[in-house]
Amino acid sequence: MLCLVAYFLPAIVIGNYVCKLSDLVDLLQFSFSQAVPMSCPLHFAANLSWLFPELEKLSHRIKAAAQAGFKAVEVAWPYDTEVTELKQALEKNGVDLILINTPPGNKAKGELGLGALPMQEAEFRAGLDLAVKYAKTVGCKQIHLMAGRVPVGLDRTSVAKAMEATFIENLKYAADILSKEGLLGLVEPINTRITDPRYFLNTPHQGHVQIAQVPNRNEADSPGEISYSYIFSLLEKLGYQGYVGCEYTPKGNTVDGLGWLRSYWGNQGTKKLAGRAECQ
């Protein structure tokens, strides 16, 4: 199954335009307008490509995430770790892997995904096969199908049609594979104003949620432009039941910077004791 949704990276810059926080809220409300109108506690996943940078091995980051209280993690590219080792680390620590990316391609050449790159369809399909192998082995249900960047030296407008046609064909191919495997494919528009000027897909949508403070991409409670207590409350009221990925750069030690999350978990426990409605 292929679901054309994207990560919500709560930043004032979304896609290729700048929006006000009020616009951000409107986008959220529109995206989850069909959600069950119940105040539900949020589920957080540690993005191990960003958190616990003080630990080199992925297995050690999984253990650290579990010790910090996370029940789920997401990883951009787990492929440097043998899939059996990854599965053992997840099972040993009682953690679910909820999202991985297709391989980035040749990072030395500046590639960040292959989905929209003409004449590299074979490489994309091989990467998809690898991602499916990892996902099936460890029980991960979602794969981000990376579109990729406009090749260095080429103008976006000159290759846009060819890249769009390639991406569509690759998504059709992926949809067939993923539907047979019972997996969900995601696509991520990345803003081209700040984050990645050459990334091909940059149209704003919302689906899977990932968070970071603006403008420095640190913890949710670090100084910045977004009130996450308000955003979390809004997501609860909209009945969002997916995971909230913590995709930010820790200002210091990862665990020391999780006070905002421990506070959230503590407040949820208080709500339960007070007799607040719980979600199924």
BAPA-667863 format. One record per residue: residue in one letter; x, y, z of N, C-alpha, C in turn. Coordinates in steps of 0.05 Angstrom, whole numbers, padded with zeros to 5 digits, always signed. Layout:
N
aXYZXYZXYZ...
//
This chain:
280
m+00017-00024+00000+00000+00000+00000+00018+00025+00000l+00010+00044-00016+00025+00069-00018+00007+00092-00009c+00015+00106+00011+00000+00129+00021+00016+00154+00016l+00005+00171-00001+00020+00196-00008+00016+00217+00014v+00028+00212+00036+00027+00232+00058+00056+00239+00064a+00059+00259+00081+00087+00268+00087+00090+00273+00116y+00115+00276+00124+00121+00284+00151+00113+00313+00156f+00104+00318+00180+00098+00345+00188+00122+00354+00204l+00140+00370+00192+00163+00381+00207+00154+00409+00216p+00145+00412+00240+00134+00437+00249+00155+00459+00249a+00157+00473+00227+00175+00496+00225+00159+00518+00211i+00167+00542+00216+00153+00564+00203+00158+00564+00173v+00180+00551+00164+00184+00547+00136+00174+00519+00129i+00154+00517+00111+00143+00492+00103+00143+00492+00072g+00151+00469+00061+00152+00468+00032+00171+00490+00022n+00162+00506+00003+00179+00527-00008+00167+00554-00002y+00152+00556+00020+00142+00582+00027+00142+00585+00058v+00140+00610+00067+00140+00616+00095+00112+00620+00104c+00104+00607+00127+00077+00610+00136+00077+00619+00165k+00055+00631+00173+00051+00639+00201+00042+00615+00217l+00045+00616+00244+00037+00594+00261+00007+00589+00257s-00009+00610+00253-00038+00606+00248-00043+00589+00223d-00026+00593+00203-00029+00577+00178-00022+00548+00184l-00002+00544+00201+00007+00517+00209-00016+00502+00223v-00030+00516+00240-00053+00504+00255-00075+00497+00235d-00080+00515+00216-00101+00509+00195-00094+00484+00180l-00068+00481+00173-00059+00457+00158-00064+00432+00175l-00057+00433+00200-00062+00410+00218-00091+00403+00220q-00108+00424+00224-00136+00419+00227-00148+00407+00202f-00139+00416+00179-00149+00405+00153-00140+00376+00150s-00114+00371+00157-00103+00344+00152-00117+00323+00169f-00124+00330+00194-00136+00310+00212-00165+00315+00217s-00179+00329+00198-00207+00336+00202-00225+00311+00204q-00216+00288+00193-00232+00264+00195-00225+00247+00219a-00207+00257+00236-00199+00242+00260-00222+00241+00280v-00221+00220+00297-00240+00218+00318-00237+00240+00338p-00258+00256+00344-00256+00279+00362-00254+00270+00391m-00231+00259+00399-00226+00251+00426-00198+00259+00434s-00195+00269+00458-00169+00277+00468-00153+00253+00475c-00133+00247+00459-00117+00223+00462-00088+00229+00468p-00075+00215+00486-00047+00219+00491-00030+00212+00466l-00009+00227+00462+00008+00223+00439+00029+00202+00443h+00037+00189+00422+00058+00168+00423+00083+00180+00410f+00106+00179+00424+00130+00190+00414+00150+00169+00406a+00164+00174+00384+00185+00156+00374+00212+00171+00373a+00233+00159+00383+00259+00172+00382+00271+00168+00354n+00278+00189+00341+00291+00187+00315+00321+00183+00320l+00331+00159+00316+00358+00152+00324+00379+00161+00304s+00370+00173+00282+00389+00186+00265+00397+00214+00275w+00381+00223+00295+00386+00250+00306+00392+00248+00336l+00378+00232+00351+00381+00231+00380+00404+00211+00387f+00415+00216+00410+00436+00199+00421+00461+00199+00403p+00469+00222+00393+00493+00223+00375+00519+00216+00391e+00517+00216+00417+00540+00209+00433+00546+00179+00432l+00528+00164+00421+00531+00135+00418+00534+00128+00389e+00555+00113+00382+00561+00108+00353+00544+00085+00342k+00541+00063+00356+00527+00040+00346+00496+00043+00348l+00482+00035+00328+00453+00037+00328+00441+00020+00351s+00452-00003+00356+00442-00020+00377+00444-00006+00404h+00465+00009+00408+00469+00024+00433+00448+00047+00435r+00442+00059+00413+00422+00081+00413+00394+00069+00419i+00389+00045+00408+00363+00032+00414+00361+00027+00444k+00382+00017+00456+00382+00012+00485+00378+00038+00501a+00392+00059+00492+00389+00085+00506+00361+00096+00504a+00349+00093+00480+00322+00103+00476+00302+00088+00495a+00306+00062+00497+00289+00046+00514+00292+00055+00543q+00317+00059+00552+00322+00067+00579+00311+00095+00585a+00308+00111+00564+00297+00138+00567+00266+00138+00568g+00255+00114+00562+00226+00112+00564+00211+00109+00537f+00226+00110+00515+00213+00107+00489+00205+00078+00484k+00182+00075+00472+00172+00048+00464+00175+00044+00434a+00182+00065+00420+00185+00063+00391+00208+00081+00381v+00220+00073+00359+00242+00089+00347+00238+00090+00317e+00251+00109+00304+00252+00110+00275+00281+00116+00267v+00289+00105+00244+00317+00108+00235+00317+00114+00205a+00332+00133+00197+00333+00140+00168+00344+00116+00153w+00368+00109+00158+00382+00088+00143+00395+00068+00162p+00382+00046+00168+00394+00026+00187+00413+00006+00174y+00420+00011+00148+00432-00010+00132+00461-00016+00139d+00474+00001+00155+00501-00005+00164+00501-00026+00187t+00478-00032+00197+00474-00052+00218+00462-00077+00206e+00473-00100+00210+00461-00125+00200+00433-00127+00210v+00415-00136+00193+00387-00137+00200+00381-00155+00223t+00397-00177+00226+00393-00195+00249+00401-00182+00275e+00423-00166+00274+00432-00151+00297+00411-00130+00305l+00400-00117+00285+00380-00097+00290+00355-00109+00303k+00346-00132+00292+00323-00145+00303+00328-00153+00332q+00351-00164+00338+00357-00172+00365+00358-00149+00385a+00369-00126+00376+00370-00103+00393+00342-00092+00399l+00324-00092+00379+00297-00083+00383+00282-00101+00402e+00284-00127+00398+00270-00147+00415+00281-00146+00443k+00307-00145+00446+00319-00145+00473+00310-00121+00489n+00306-00098+00477+00299-00074+00491+00269-00068+00490g+00253-00085+00478+00225-00081+00477+00216-00056+00462v+00229-00050+00440+00224-00026+00425+00215-00033+00397d+00195-00018+00386+00186-00022+00359+00200-00002+00340l+00208-00011+00317+00218+00006+00296+00194+00013+00278i+00187+00039+00277+00162+00046+00263+00166+00060+00236l+00191+00066+00229+00196+00080+00203+00225+00078+00195i+00230+00071+00170+00257+00073+00158+00254+00086+00130n+00277+00094+00119+00277+00106+00093+00289+00086+00073t+00282+00090+00047+00297+00076+00026+00325+00087+00026p+00345+00072+00017+00373+00081+00016+00376+00107+00002p+00396+00124+00010+00399+00151-00001+00413+00151-00028g+00426+00129-00036+00442+00130-00060+00471+00136-00053n+00484+00149-00071+00513+00156-00067+00515+00183-00053k+00518+00182-00027+00519+00208-00012+00544+00223-00018a+00566+00210-00027+00590+00224-00035+00585+00242-00060k+00565+00235-00076+00558+00251-00099+00535+00270-00092g+00527+00271-00067+00506+00289-00059+00478+00279-00062e+00475+00252-00067+00449+00241-00070+00435+00238-00043l+00408+00241-00043+00392+00238-00019+00366+00225-00027g+00368+00201-00038+00344+00187-00048+00346+00185-00078l+00332+00164-00089+00334+00158-00117+00307+00158-00132g+00286+00162-00117+00259+00158-00129+00253+00174-00153a+00263+00199-00154+00257+00217-00177+00280+00221-00196l+00301+00205-00193+00325+00209-00210+00323+00192-00236p+00320+00205-00259+00319+00191-00284+00343+00173-00289m+00339+00150-00301+00360+00132-00308+00373+00118-00284q+00359+00120-00261+00369+00105-00238+00347+00089-00225e+00328+00080-00243+00306+00064-00233+00315+00038-00222a+00335+00025-00234+00345+00000-00224+00356+00003-00195e+00371+00024-00191+00382+00029-00164+00360+00034-00144f+00339+00049-00152+00317+00054-00133+00304+00028-00126r+00299+00010-00146+00285-00015-00140+00302-00033-00123a+00328-00033-00127+00345-00049-00110+00345-00039-00081g+00345-00012-00078+00343-00001-00052+00316-00006-00038l+00295-00006-00054+00269-00013-00044+00268-00042-00034d+00280-00060-00049+00281-00088-00041+00295-00091-00014l+00317-00076-00011+00332-00077+00015+00316-00066+00038a+00302-00044+00033+00285-00032+00054+00263-00051+00062v+00251-00064+00042+00229-00083+00048+00240-00106+00064k+00264-00116+00057+00276-00138+00072+00280-00130+00102y+00290-00106+00107+00294-00097+00134+00267-00094+00148a+00248-00081+00135+00222-00076+00147+00208-00102+00154k+00208-00121+00136+00195-00146+00142+00208-00162+00164t+00235-00160+00165+00249-00176+00185+00244-00165+00213v+00243-00139+00216+00241-00127+00243+00213-00118+00250g+00194-00121+00231+00166-00114+00237+00160-00085+00234c+00175-00071+00218+00170-00042+00212+00149-00040+00191k+00129-00023+00195+00106-00022+00177+00107+00001+00157q+00126+00019+00160+00126+00043+00143+00154+00048+00131i+00154+00055+00105+00179+00061+00091+00176+00088+00077h+00195+00106+00083+00195+00131+00069+00209+00127+00042l+00195+00133+00020+00206+00130-00007+00218+00157-00015m+00244+00158-00012+00258+00184-00016+00259+00192-00046a+00250+00216-00051+00249+00226-00079+00277+00233-00089g+00293+00246-00073+00320+00253-00081+00323+00283-00089r+00347+00290-00095+00354+00318-00102+00356+00322-00132v+00352+00347-00140+00359+00355-00167+00389+00352-00170p+00398+00338-00191+00427+00333-00194+00443+00359-00195v+00467+00357-00184+00485+00380-00183+00491+00390-00211g+00489+00416-00215+00496+00427-00242+00472+00430-00260l+00448+00420-00252+00424+00422-00268+00405+00441-00255d+00389+00455-00272+00369+00473-00262+00343+00458-00257r+00330+00464-00235+00305+00450-00228+00285+00450-00250t+00280+00473-00262+00259+00475-00282+00265+00459-00307s+00291+00454-00313+00298+00439-00337+00294+00409-00334v+00293+00400-00309+00291+00371-00305+00265+00363-00290a+00249+00383-00283+00225+00378-00267+00206+00357-00279k+00201+00360-00305+00182+00341-00317+00193+00313-00317a+00218+00310-00324+00230+00283-00325+00232+00271-00297m+00238+00287-00277+00239+00277-00250+00212+00269-00240e+00192+00285-00246+00164+00279-00238+00155+00253-00250a+00160+00250-00276+00152+00225-00290+00166+00201-00278t+00191+00203-00272+00207+00181-00260+00196+00175-00232f+00190+00195-00217+00180+00190-00190+00153+00177-00190i+00136+00185-00208+00109+00173-00210+00112+00143-00217e+00129+00137-00236+00132+00109-00244+00144+00092-00221n+00163+00104-00207+00175+00089-00185+00155+00085-00162l+00138+00105-00158+00117+00103-00137+00097+00081-00145k+00090+00079-00170+00072+00058-00179+00084+00031-00174y+00110+00029-00181+00124+00003-00176+00125-00003-00146a+00131+00017-00130+00133+00013-00101+00106+00005-00089a+00085+00018-00099+00058+00013-00089+00050-00016-00092d+00058-00028-00115+00052-00056-00120+00067-00074-00101i+00093-00068-00097+00110-00084-00079+00100-00082-00050l+00095-00057-00042+00088-00053-00014+00060-00065-00007s+00042-00063-00026+00015-00074-00021+00016-00104-00017k+00034-00117-00032+00037-00146-00029+00049-00154-00003e+00066-00136+00008+00080-00141+00033+00066-00130+00058g+00043-00116+00053+00028-00105+00076+00042-00082+00089l+00057-00066+00073+00072-00043+00083+00060-00017+00073l+00066+00004+00087+00057+00031+00079+00080+00048+00070g+00077+00060+00046+00098+00078+00036+00091+00107+00041l+00111+00122+00050+00107+00150+00055+00126+00167+00037v+00117+00191+00031+00135+00209+00017+00137+00235+00033e+00161+00248+00032+00166+00271+00049+00173+00295+00033p+00156+00315+00030+00165+00340+00019+00183+00354+00039i+00206+00364+00029+00225+00378+00046+00227+00407+00037n+00226+00426+00056+00226+00454+00047+00253+00461+00034t+00251+00476+00012+00274+00483-00003+00284+00511+00003r+00273+00524+00023+00282+00550+00030+00305+00549+00050i+00305+00529+00068+00325+00527+00088+00338+00499+00089t+00321+00479+00091+00331+00452+00097+00348+00440+00075d+00337+00440+00050+00351+00427+00028+00342+00440+00002p+00356+00460-00008+00348+00475-00032+00345+00458-00057r+00359+00435-00058+00358+00419-00083+00339+00395-00081y+00325+00392-00058+00308+00368-00057+00284+00372-00076f+00278+00350-00090+00258+00352-00112+00230+00356-00101l+00221+00341-00081+00193+00342-00072+00191+00363-00050n+00175+00384-00055+00174+00405-00035+00146+00416-00031t+00125+00401-00037+00098+00409-00033+00089+00402-00005p+00078+00421+00011+00070+00416+00039+00045+00399+00042h+00047+00378+00057+00024+00361+00065+00030+00352+00093q+00011+00339+00106+00015+00329+00133+00006+00300+00135g+00020+00284+00151+00012+00257+00155+00027+00247+00180h+00050+00234+00176+00067+00227+00198+00079+00252+00210v+00080+00254+00236+00088+00279+00250+00116+00276+00261q+00133+00296+00255+00160+00298+00267+00164+00326+00278i+00178+00328+00300+00180+00354+00313+00209+00363+00317a+00212+00390+00317+00238+00403+00324+00231+00432+00327q+00246+00445+00345+00241+00474+00350+00252+00490+00327v+00241+00514+00324+00249+00533+00303+00262+00557+00316p+00284+00568+00307+00297+00561+00281+00321+00541+00283n+00329+00533+00307+00354+00519+00310+00351+00488+00311r+00327+00478+00308+00322+00449+00307+00332+00434+00331n+00326+00446+00355+00333+00432+00380+00308+00421+00393e+00310+00415+00419+00288+00404+00434+00263+00421+00433a+00240+00408+00438+00215+00422+00436+00212+00445+00455d+00226+00443+00479+00223+00464+00499+00247+00484+00498s+00263+00482+00477+00285+00501+00474+00274+00528+00463p+00289+00550+00466+00279+00576+00457+00273+00575+00427g+00250+00585+00419+00242+00584+00391+00215+00595+00387e+00204+00591+00363+00180+00604+00354+00155+00587+00358i+00157+00562+00365+00134+00544+00367+00128+00537+00395s+00102+00539+00402+00092+00530+00429+00083+00501+00426y+00100+00483+00434+00093+00455+00431+00072+00445+00450s+00069+00458+00472+00047+00451+00490+00020+00455+00476y+00019+00476+00460-00005+00482+00444-00008+00461+00422i+00014+00456+00407+00013+00437+00385+00005+00409+00395f+00017+00400+00417+00010+00374+00428-00019+00372+00436s-00029+00394+00449-00057+00394+00457-00075+00393+00433l-00067+00407+00411-00083+00407+00387-00084+00379+00374l-00061+00366+00373-00060+00339+00362-00077+00320+00378e-00076+00322+00405-00093+00306+00422-00123+00310+00415k-00131+00335+00414-00159+00341+00409-00168+00331+00381l-00149+00331+00362-00156+00322+00335-00156+00291+00333g-00148+00278+00355-00148+00249+00355-00126+00236+00340y-00103+00250+00337-00081+00239+00323-00070+00215+00338q-00068+00192+00325-00060+00167+00338-00034+00155+00326g-00022+00170+00308+00004+00161+00297+00026+00168+00317y+00050+00163+00309+00073+00170+00325+00083+00199+00320v+00095+00211+00340+00108+00237+00337+00138+00232+00338g+00151+00234+00316+00180+00229+00315+00196+00253+00325c+00215+00247+00342+00232+00268+00354+00257+00271+00336e+00255+00288+00316+00276+00291+00296+00289+00318+00300y+00305+00320+00321+00319+00345+00327+00347+00340+00336t+00363+00362+00336+00391+00360+00345+00392+00367+00375p+00400+00348+00392+00401+00354+00420+00422+00376+00426k+00415+00394+00444+00433+00416+00450+00457+00405+00466g+00453+00383+00481+00474+00371+00497+00469+00341+00498n+00471+00330+00521+00465+00301+00525+00435+00296+00519t+00430+00276+00503+00402+00270+00494+00383+00266+00518v+00391+00250+00537+00373+00244+00559+00368+00269+00576d+00389+00285+00581+00385+00309+00596+00365+00328+00583g+00363+00327+00556+00346+00344+00541+00317+00334+00538l+00311+00312+00551+00284+00300+00548+00265+00308+00570g+00272+00330+00585+00254+00339+00606+00226+00346+00596w+00225+00357+00572+00199+00364+00560+00181+00339+00556l+00193+00317+00549+00178+00292+00544+00171+00279+00570r+00189+00279+00590+00182+00268+00616+00159+00284+00629s+00159+00311+00624+00137+00327+00634+00111+00320+00621y+00112+00315+00594+00088+00308+00580+00077+00281+00590w+00095+00261+00593+00086+00235+00603+00075+00238+00632g+00087+00255+00648+00077+00259+00675+00050+00271+00675n+00045+00290+00658+00019+00303+00656-00003+00283+00647q+00005+00265+00629-00014+00245+00620-00022+00226+00643g-00003+00219+00660-00009+00203+00683-00027+00217+00702t-00024+00243+00705-00041+00259+00722-00070+00259+00711k-00072+00262+00684-00098+00262+00672-00113+00235+00676k-00098+00213+00675-00110+00187+00680-00121+00185+00708l-00105+00194+00727-00113+00193+00755-00137+00211+00760a-00140+00232+00744-00162+00250+00747-00188+00240+00733g-00186+00217+00720-00209+00206+00708-00214+00215+00680r-00194+00226+00666-00197+00235+00638-00201+00211+00620a-00216+00215+00598-00221+00193+00579-00196+00183+00567e-00194+00157+00564-00171+00144+00552-00178+00133+00525c-00159+00132+00507-00164+00122+00480-00159+00092+00480q-00172+00079+00461-00168+00050+00458-00141+00044+00446
//
